[in-house]
């Protein structure tokens, strides 16, 4: 075959592959518009505080955090802090309830995203502030609150003497039409269904211990190839619309490890969830999506779409895996998601005094 003809065939094949990746990708109709951010950090007005520290004793840095908290509380002449350890069976739910029963003025959380989420779920709508001492792998909520995840001492100072603000929480109800099981979970950062949940459930735990959040990349590469799943999506009680997707994500905020702003327009206190529909059909589609996310360019890429919604319902014929804030939550044929505005009060760095 002449070289010129071979070149034409190769170019045509590439164009055809790109076209196949783009064809069949439909955008959903939506009517919701974003409201303004609802809350600004404000100073604490307490002469003294009863401090409770809920922590995962298996995390590196937990002992140092306890020492720093004890010293700071002692110097401030506050009551002795209450220390509550999480367990493998309970990442923080009963401990948060115990802190509330003890009339804690602030609940500090030392651990990963699972511990933070469990405590936040219990503290919702209580007006008892939660403060994060980031000791986990991803520390996603801490990153989105501008807390320095490398500075335990700094995060303790923010937790005890910083500012505070209200943030939204997400609520996800999952139903499995095959088994009949129903469960409801709060989330603070990102929940989802599809490939992202498959990746979370298939990440090598030993690799995660050694390389941290990069372990998710290894699992992601293994799950990149695969068929899209047909789902129906109803945004803000509008009629359901059909899509073929790899993942659907529900973002309360969008900053990920490595400085990746996965959902650049997401605001943590605007009373709206940012819905991300991911639907690549080929390697080129994945590359286009990665380019948009990493390079933060504004051009629309059909294989990743962004919407806003206060509530939505997703249905599938066959069960699809789900996750909340990086933790697998099992298969579902129906997922109902909503936002709880101003649900959690959190301690944060001052506007001009980052942690």
Order of alpha helices (4+ residues) and beta strands (2+ residues): alpha-beta-beta-alpha-beta-alpha-beta-alpha-beta-alpha-alpha-beta-beta-beta-alpha-alpha-alpha-beta-beta-beta-beta-alpha-beta-beta-beta
